Amino acid sequence: MHELSLAEHLLHIIEDAAQQQRFSRVKAVWLEIGELACVEPASLRFYFDVVTRDSIAHQAALHIIDIPGQAHCSACGKHCAISSYHAMCPHCSCSGTGLTVTQGEAMRIKELEVE
């Protein structure tokens, strides 16, 4: 259910940007969500629609861009794709404790289409 608070925070960021950049309507939002960010996209879409009612982003399209998880292995020095924090290095089978996440934990607004 933390997607509700994420959707509220997104709206707050959008409203702040609208005030600073003086736009009156948001038509679309492109949102990057990392595979390791623990965000359920369908739930976020639902709550985004709920919290944006009667707002500057009412009926804005929400485009979600999935960002894969990646890590660097301290044992073999290679980069690898991961889908969980407990993954093993596919190159040397080092456990997740030897992997340092380099991509896929974040969520960020990449772009807004505004009027």
C-alpha positions in Angstrom: 0.0 0.0 0.0 3.0 2.3 0.0 2.2 3.0 -3.6 -0.5 5.4 -2.3 2.2 7.5 -0.6 4.4 7.3 -3.7 1.5 8.6 -5.9 0.9 11.4 -3.4 4.6 12.3 -3.5 4.6 12.2 -7.3 1.7 14.7 -7.4 3.5 16.9 -4.9 6.6 17.0 -7.1 4.5 17.7 -10.2 2.6 20.5 -8.5 5.9 22.1 -7.3 7.2 21.9 -10.9 4.0 23.5 -12.2 4.4 26.4 -9.8 8.0 26.9 -10.6 7.7 26.5 -14.4 4.2 27.9 -14.7 2.4 25.2 -16.6 -1.3 24.6 -16.1 -1.9 21.0 -17.0 0.0 17.7 -17.2 -0.9 15.5 -20.1 1.6 12.7 -19.5 4.2 11.5 -17.0 7.1 9.2 -17.8 8.3 7.5 -14.7 11.4 5.2 -14.4 11.0 2.5 -11.8 13.8 0.2 -10.9 13.2 -3.5 -10.7 14.6 -3.5 -7.1 12.5 -0.5 -6.0 9.7 -2.7 -4.6 7.0 -0.8 -6.4 3.9 -2.6 -7.9 3.2 -0.7 -11.1 -0.5 -1.7 -11.3 -1.0 -0.4 -7.8 0.9 2.8 -8.5 -1.2 3.4 -11.6 -4.4 2.9 -9.6 -3.4 5.3 -6.8 -2.0 7.8 -9.3 -5.4 8.0 -10.9 -7.0 8.4 -7.5 -4.7 11.2 -6.1 -4.6 13.2 -9.3 -8.4 13.7 -9.5 -9.2 17.4 -9.4 -5.5 18.2 -9.8 -3.2 19.7 -12.4 -2.5 16.0 -13.5 -6.1 14.9 -13.8 -6.3 12.2 -16.5 -2.6 12.4 -17.2 -1.2 9.3 -18.9 1.3 7.5 -16.7 4.0 5.8 -18.7 6.2 3.4 -16.6 9.7 2.7 -17.9 11.1 -0.5 -16.2 14.8 -0.2 -15.2 16.5 -3.5 -14.8 18.5 -4.3 -11.7 22.3 -4.4 -12.1 25.2 -5.1 -9.8 28.9 -5.2 -9.6 30.6 -8.3 -8.2 33.5 -7.6 -5.9 34.7 -11.2 -6.3 35.2 -11.4 -10.1 34.9 -7.6 -10.9 32.1 -8.1 -13.5 28.7 -6.4 -13.9 25.6 -8.6 -13.9 21.8 -8.3 -14.2 20.0 -9.1 -10.9 16.3 -9.3 -10.1 16.6 -9.4 -6.3 19.0 -8.3 -3.5 19.7 -12.0 -2.8 20.9 -12.8 -6.3 24.2 -14.7 -7.0 26.7 -13.5 -9.5 26.1 -15.5 -12.7 29.8 -15.3 -13.6 31.4 -16.7 -10.4 28.4 -17.7 -8.2 29.4 -15.2 -5.5 26.5 -14.7 -3.1 24.5 -11.5 -2.9 26.7 -10.1 -0.2 29.5 -9.7 -2.7 27.3 -7.8 -5.1 26.9 -4.0 -5.0 23.8 -2.7 -6.7 24.6 -0.2 -9.4 21.2 0.2 -11.0 17.5 -0.6 -10.4 16.8 0.8 -6.9 15.4 4.2 -7.8 12.2 5.7 -9.0 12.2 9.1 -10.8 10.2 11.3 -13.0 12.0 11.2 -16.3 9.7 13.5 -18.3 6.4 15.5 -18.2 4.2 16.5 -21.1 2.6 19.8 -20.1 0.5 22.7 -21.4 
